[in-house]
Amino acid sequence: MRLFTRIGLIALAALVAVPIGSAQQPPGLDVPYVPTPPEVVAQMLALAAPTKNDVLYDLGSGDGRIVITAAQRFGLRGMGVDLDPNRIQEANGNAKQAGVTDRVRFVRQDLFKTDLRPASIVTLYLLPRVNLELRPRLFEQLRPGTRVVSHAFSMEGWEPDSVVTVNRNEGIGSATVYYWVIPARVAGTWTLTTPEGRRYPVKVQQQFQRFTANATVGGRSAALTNPRLAGNQISFTLTDSVNGRRVTRQFSGRVTGNAMRGNVAGGGAWTAAR
């Protein structure tokens, strides 16, 4: 059985962060418990931009600081997952003291056996190899648009949407925070219908949130330029013929499973089906 534990993040001045490599690692734990500075917590939550409607899961929640802080500041619901019983007990005590036990809970279980589907925000402070092992599960279970924030470690091969360096208030070094948004799955062959009713086959190739696409327009292959995918929001530029003139237009819309729909800059709606 894996034992994964991490840190949480409430501003307890007595806690001093130490490099993860130098932390005391209890027997049986793959990830040591290492406190994170409150300024890093603040940046993680700033990137995630929580609202009261979000559900935050902290994987390797330690003493529960991220979940508790988010519940206090934003009124959201949250869950912390850890396999260290001492950390779970401590987190529950901290939640009671903070007055947020009606909005947060802490569960002793393996994060790889945790159902992540309710989450709209996932926070991490694990290790590079654990992040990499966890990545397929994030893509399998999380909905497009879910925000993922990691302290210190990236997701090898999955380019972050944002990277922020946080200067320590104590003046001791800095920390890095990585941010991603789970993208919709858009790879495949689509039929794009323009506002004028013309239909073009479009082949899409995808690597995480990056994609390339080519449409067949007038018997010729035409690349969709300026492609962008943020969660289930998609946009691209296509050059086709409108009233006998070649026109380049911006398409923007939303991906829902095997369908897309949206508007074209300048007027008109478009759809696509896979």
C-alpha positions in Angstrom: 0.0 0.0 0.0 1.3 3.5 -0.9 1.5 6.1 1.8 1.4 9.6 0.5 1.6 12.7 2.7 2.6 16.2 2.1 1.9 19.5 3.7 -1.0 21.8 4.1 -0.9 25.4 4.2 -2.2 27.6 7.1 -0.1 30.5 8.3 1.4 29.0 11.5 4.4 31.1 12.1 6.1 28.5 14.1 6.4 26.2 11.0 9.7 26.4 9.1 9.9 25.0 5.6 12.8 22.7 4.9 13.9 21.3 1.5 12.0 18.2 0.6 15.2 16.2 0.3 16.2 16.9 3.9 12.9 16.2 5.5 12.6 13.3 8.0 10.7 10.6 6.1 8.8 8.2 8.4 9.0 4.5 7.5 6.6 3.4 4.8 5.9 6.9 3.4 6.8 7.6 -0.2 6.5 11.4 0.2 7.8 13.1 3.4 5.8 15.6 5.3 7.2 19.0 4.6 5.6 22.3 5.6 5.0 24.9 2.9 5.2 28.7 3.6 1.9 30.6 3.7 2.9 32.8 0.8 3.1 29.7 -1.4 -0.4 28.7 -0.2 -1.7 32.1 -1.1 -0.2 31.9 -4.6 -1.5 28.4 -5.2 -5.0 29.6 -4.3 -4.6 32.7 -6.4 -3.8 30.7 -9.5 -6.7 28.3 -8.8 -9.1 31.3 -8.4 -11.6 29.4 -6.2 -15.2 30.4 -5.7 -17.7 29.1 -3.2 -19.0 26.7 -5.8 -15.7 24.9 -6.2 -14.7 21.6 -4.6 -11.0 21.4 -3.7 -9.2 18.1 -3.2 -5.7 18.2 -1.6 -3.8 15.0 -2.3 -1.3 14.4 0.5 -3.0 16.9 2.7 -0.8 16.8 5.7 -2.3 18.9 8.5 -5.0 20.2 6.2 -3.8 23.8 5.7 -4.7 24.2 2.0 -8.2 22.8 2.4 -8.9 24.8 5.6 -7.5 28.0 4.2 -9.6 27.7 1.0 -12.7 27.0 3.0 -12.1 30.0 5.3 -11.3 32.5 2.5 -13.6 31.4 -0.2 -16.4 29.3 1.5 -15.8 26.3 -0.8 -16.0 22.6 0.2 -12.9 20.5 0.3 -11.4 17.2 1.1 -7.9 16.2 2.1 -6.4 12.8 1.4 -3.5 11.4 3.4 -2.4 8.0 4.8 -0.6 9.2 7.8 -3.1 8.9 10.7 -1.3 11.5 12.7 -1.8 14.1 9.9 -5.4 13.2 9.6 -6.0 13.7 13.4 -4.1 17.0 13.2 -6.1 18.2 10.2 -9.4 17.4 11.9 -8.2 19.3 14.9 -7.2 22.3 12.8 -10.5 22.3 11.0 -12.4 22.3 14.2 -10.3 25.2 15.5 -10.9 27.1 12.3 -14.6 26.5 12.4 -14.9 24.9 9.0 -15.8 21.3 9.9 -19.1 21.7 8.0 -17.3 22.3 4.7 -14.1 20.1 4.9 -13.2 16.6 5.6 -10.0 14.5 5.8 -9.8 10.9 4.6 -7.2 8.4 5.4 -6.7 6.6 2.1 -4.3 6.1 -0.9 -4.6 9.0 -3.3 -4.4 6.5 -6.2 -7.6 4.9 -4.9 -9.4 8.2 -4.4 -12.3 9.1 -6.6 -11.3 12.5 -8.0 -14.4 13.2 -10.1 -16.1 15.6 -7.7 -13.1 17.9 -7.7 -13.0 21.2 -9.6 -9.6 22.1 -8.1 -6.8 19.7 -7.2 -3.7 20.8 -5.2 -0.4 18.8 -4.9 2.9 18.9 -3.1 4.2 15.4 -3.9 7.3 14.4 -5.8 8.1 14.4 -9.6 7.7 10.6 -10.0 4.4 10.7 -8.0 3.1 13.5 -10.1 4.0 11.6 -13.3 2.3 8.4 -12.0 -0.8 10.4 -11.0 -1.1 12.3 -14.3 -3.1 9.6 -16.2 -5.6 9.4 -13.4 -6.1 13.2 -13.4 -6.9 13.1 -17.2 -9.1 10.0 -16.7 -11.3 11.3 -13.9 -11.2 15.1 -13.9 -13.6 17.2 -16.0 -12.4 19.7 -18.6 -11.8 23.0 -16.9 -10.6 21.5 -13.6 -7.6 23.4 -12.2 -4.5 21.5 -11.0 -1.9 23.3 -8.9 1.4 21.8 -7.8 4.0 23.2 -5.4 7.6 22.7 -6.5 7.2 19.9 -9.0 5.9 19.9 -12.6 4.3 17.1 -14.7 7.0 16.0 -17.1 5.8 16.4 -20.7 2.7 18.3 -19.7 3.5 21.9 -20.2 2.0 24.1 -17.5 -0.4 26.9 -18.4 1.3 29.1 -15.9 4.5 29.0 -13.7 5.0 31.4 -10.9 8.0 32.0 -8.7 7.2 32.9 -5.1 9.8 34.8 -3.0 9.9 33.6 0.6 8.9 36.3 3.1 11.8 35.1 5.3 14.2 35.9 2.5 15.3 32.2 2.3 15.2 31.2 -1.4 12.0 31.0 -3.5 9.4 28.4 -4.4 7.8 27.5 -7.8 4.1 26.9 -8.3 2.8 25.2 -11.5 -0.7 25.5 -12.8 -2.7 23.5 -15.4 -6.2 23.3 -16.7 -7.6 19.9 -17.7 -8.3 20.2 -21.4 -11.2 18.7 -23.3 -10.4 15.8 -25.6 -10.6 17.1 -29.2 -8.4 14.7 -31.2 -10.1 13.0 -34.1 -12.0 13.9 -37.3 -14.7 16.5 -37.1 -17.2 18.0 -39.5 -17.2 21.8 -39.1 -20.3 23.7 -40.2 -19.8 27.4 -40.8 -22.5 30.1 -40.3 -23.3 29.9 -44.0 -23.9 26.2 -43.8 -20.8 25.0 -45.5 -19.3 21.8 -44.1 -15.6 21.1 -43.9 -13.9 17.9 -42.6 -11.3 18.8 -39.9 -8.6 16.5 -38.6 -7.3 17.4 -35.1 -4.2 16.1 -33.4 -3.8 16.8 -29.7 -1.0 16.8 -27.1 -2.5 17.7 -23.7 -3.9 21.3 -24.1 -2.0 21.9 -27.4 -3.6 20.9 -30.7 -3.1 21.3 -34.4 -5.9 21.0 -37.0 -6.3 20.9 -40.8 -9.5 21.5 -42.7 -10.3 20.5 -46.2 -11.5 23.7 -47.9 -12.3 23.7 -51.6 -10.3 20.4 -52.1 -7.3 21.9 -50.4 -5.8 21.4 -46.9 -6.0 24.5 -44.8 -4.4 24.7 -41.3 -6.5 26.2 -38.5 -4.3 28.9 -37.1 -4.0 30.4 -33.6 -5.4 27.2 -32.0 -6.2 27.5 -28.3 -7.8 25.1 -25.9 -8.4 26.1 -22.3 -10.5 23.5 -20.5 -13.6 23.1 -22.7 -13.1 26.5 -24.4 -11.7 26.4 -27.9 -10.8 29.0 -30.5 -9.0 29.0 -33.9 -8.8 31.0 -37.1 -10.0 29.7 -40.4 -9.8 31.1 -43.9 -12.7 30.2 -46.2 -14.9 31.8 -48.8 -17.8 34.1 -47.8 -19.9 35.6 -50.6 -17.2 34.8 -53.1 -14.4 36.4 -51.1 -11.7 34.7 -49.1 -12.1 35.8 -45.5 -10.1 34.9 -42.4 -12.3 34.7 -39.3 -11.9 33.9 -35.7 -14.0 30.9 -34.4 -14.6 30.5 -30.6 -16.8 28.1 -28.7 -17.2 25.3 -26.3 -16.5 21.6 -26.5 -19.1 19.2 -25.1 -18.1 15.6 -25.7 -18.4 14.9 -29.4 -19.8 18.3 -30.2 -18.6 21.9 -30.5 -20.6 25.1 -30.9 -19.9 28.8 -30.8 -19.7 32.1 -32.6 -17.7 33.6 -35.4 -16.2 37.0 -34.9 -18.3 39.4 -37.0 -21.5 37.4 -36.5 -22.9 34.0 -37.0 -22.8 30.6 -35.2 -20.8 27.5 -36.0 -21.0 23.9 -34.9 -18.8 20.8 -35.2 -19.5 17.1 -34.7 -17.0 14.3 -34.3 
